[in-house]
Amino acid sequence: MTSTVSVRSITNNVGWSVLSKTSTFGLKFVTVPILARILTPEEFGVVAVALTVVQFLAMIGGAGLTSSLVIQEKEDMLTIHSVFWVNLAVSLLMATGLYVFADFFATLLGASEAAYLLRIMAFMIPIQLAADVAYSILARRMNFSKDAVWSMISETSGALIAVALAWFGYGVWSLVAQLFVSATVRLVGLYTVARYFPRPVFSFSRVRGLTKFSFGMMGSEIANFVTFQSPMVIIARYLGLADAGAYSAGNRFASIPNQVVLSAVMGVLFPAFSHMMHDRKRRSDALMLSTQVTTVLLAPMMFGLWAIAEPAMLVLFGQKWAYAWPVLGLLALSKAILTPCSTFIPYLKGVGRGNVLFWSAVIRAIITTAAVAYGAITGDLINAMVWLCIVSVVTLVFYSWAVFRADGTPFLQGFYVSNRPMITALVMALIVRFMLDHLKLAMPSAILQVIVGSVVGGAIYLVFVLLTEKALVRKLVELVRSRRAPKAEPQPAAE
């Protein structure tokens, strides 16, 4: 491969990615309320519908070819050029099809008024797929700092343009401009820092050699799309728009930790694991360490949100949303159960196990859709969320078995070590929940309940981690010390 991968380089790149995702989320946290006060819900909705179609077609159009570039042993420019031209041809075909059949797609989604936006936003597909090629080059080189910088620049540029245009009354076009400006700035920036310029050369055999892995990747991405989007469709169809709104609000907030941490970690771990593909010990050690660290970080956030869901819903969303606090709590619980799985997808991608990734994603999509549909048809929204939690337990066990089997790690040993931080986080959350239930009369303020619950929960979990994860803490301390230690100067060669 083109760069040396170590724990130090992985943590450095994870840091840059987390910084990028945190900055992007912080920017959205500021600009979205501003745009919401200026624009109408209908304007937000029509762009959201159009963007869903564009993202889905872009996902299919890429066919996982750029992901295949990341796991190649050598950075072969002929292969990269070939992937670029395939992506460009397919994206132009997709854009043309969306432009011609915009009315059909808009009607299919129940938003016929979005047809004109679909025609305009079809041109985003080539921009997105072209940028993926440059990103794959940076990912191969483990150079996520440059990607992080340009992600922040592109998101900032788009947000500023959107706020300015909305302020001057351009309505829905401000959101469209935001998407195009962000995508274009990122495209130009990535190609600049990757120092890549496509050349008119093509090898069909090189592309064909990538298809086995890439098609598996595309299939798994489609299955994941179904997994995450099907609950919303089912709830809206069987329980109505009010319950769909409660699910959407709860899911958006409960997904914040995942968006900040997991999206950054997964992007770095995929190429990192691909560098270790033929070194089983390093690969296994990296899998276990990354799984433990992400679980230690995410599990207390998600279980803690479940513990304080009732007062948190009131504080964050207001009195009219107070009835939906069980939805927020169950969604947080569902995501908390899956925290040990956060590194499994990049691991399977990185070691070239696209078949395992594909079938795992397909089975998960089928079970999730069927379980949520059963809960919604036979009960209510709460019942559907309970079934979603049950599916998360099944997914945790199944994914763990598949990954540890692929890695050659004994299942029970790997399952216990990777899930231990999650168990301590659950115990912490139960203590906080019990405490808040018995302090409601003495502490009626929802804000105070959130503060006290967060502080007490954090303190309890810190003690638990120091008691149960001594080896992990020691390893992380040694890692920090090694990063701060000055690099040894190279010794002159003996004459």
C-alpha positions, 0 to 999 in steps of 0.5 A: 500500500502507499502509506504505513498504518499504525495506531498513531496514524489511525488515531490522528486521522480519526481525530481529523475526521471527528473534527470535520464531522463535529464542525459540520454538525455544529454548522448545521445546528446553527444554520438549520434553525435560521433557515427554518425561520425564513423558509416554509416546511413545504420548501424544506420537504420538497427539497428533501424528497428530491435529495432522497432520489438523487442520493439513492441513484448516486449510491447505485451509480457508483456501484462501489467501484471507488470503495474497491480502489481503497483496498487495492494493494498498489495505487494503479493510475490506470485503474483509477482513471478507468473507474473515473470514466465508468463513474462519469458515464454511469452518472451521466446516464443516471442524471439523464434518466432522472431528468426524463422521468422526473414526473414519474419519480416525484409521483411515486414518492407522493410529491408530484410538485417536486418534479421540477427540482428533480430535473435540476438536482439530477446534475448533482449526481455526476458531481457527487460521483466524480468527487468520490474518486478523489476521496478514495485516493486520499483514503488510500493514502490515509490523508484525512486531514485534507478531506476534513479541511475541504469538507468544512470549507465546502459545508461552510460555503454552502451554508452561508450561500443558503442563509444569504439567498433565503434572507433575500427571498429566494425560497427553495432555491437557497436550499438547492444552491446550498447543495450545489455549492457544497458539492462543487467546492468539495469536488474542486478541493479534493481533486486539488489536494489529491493532485489527480487529473483524469487522463483519456485512458481506459482498461476494461479488464481493470474495472472488471477485476473490481466488480466482484467486491464493488457489486457486493458493496452496492448490494449492501448499501441498498440493503442498509438504505432499506434498513434505515428508511423502511421504518419511516415509510411503514410508520407513515403508512400504517400509523399516520403522519403524526406518529411519523413526525414523532419518529422523525424528531426522535430519530434525528436527535438520537442519531446525533452521536452516531453522525459525529463519531461513527461517520468519522470513525468508519471512514478512517477504519475502512482504509486502515483495515484494508492496509492490514488485510494480510496481517491477521494479528494487527488486524484483530488487535485493531478490530478489538481496540477500535470496537472497545473505544467506540463502544466506550464513547457511544454506549454511555451517550445512547443509554444515558439518553434513554435514561433521561429521555422524558425530561430531555424531550420536554427541554429540547422539543417543548410541551407539544412533543412531551408525549413522544418521550418513549419514542426517543428513549426506545430509539436511543436504546436501539442505537445503544445496543448496536454500538459494538457493531460500529466498527464491523462494517468498515472491517468487513469492507477493509478485509474484502469480505463483501459477501459477508457484508452483503448477506448481513445487510440483506438479512438485517433489512428484511428482519427490520422491515418485517419486525417494525411492520408487525409492531405497527400493524398489531399495535402502535408506535411504541410497540413498533419501537420495541420491536426495533430494539428486539431487532437490534439485539438480534443484529448485535449477536448475528453481526458479532458472530459473522465478524469474529468468524471472519477474523478467526476470533473465538466468538464468546471471547470477542463478544464479551470483550467488545460488549463489556463497555455496553453492559456497564453503560446499561447498568449506569443508565438503569441507576440514573433512571431509577434515581430520576423516577424517585426524585420527580417530586423533589426536583420537578424542573426538567432542565435540572433533571437533565443536568443532574442525570447527565452529571451523575451518569457520567460520574458513575460510568467513569468509575465503572470504566476505571474498574472494568476496562483497566487494560484499555485505559492503560493502552490509551494512556500509553498511546497518548504518551507515545504521541506526545513523545518526540520522534527519535532523530535518525542516526548517521550511517557508520563510515 
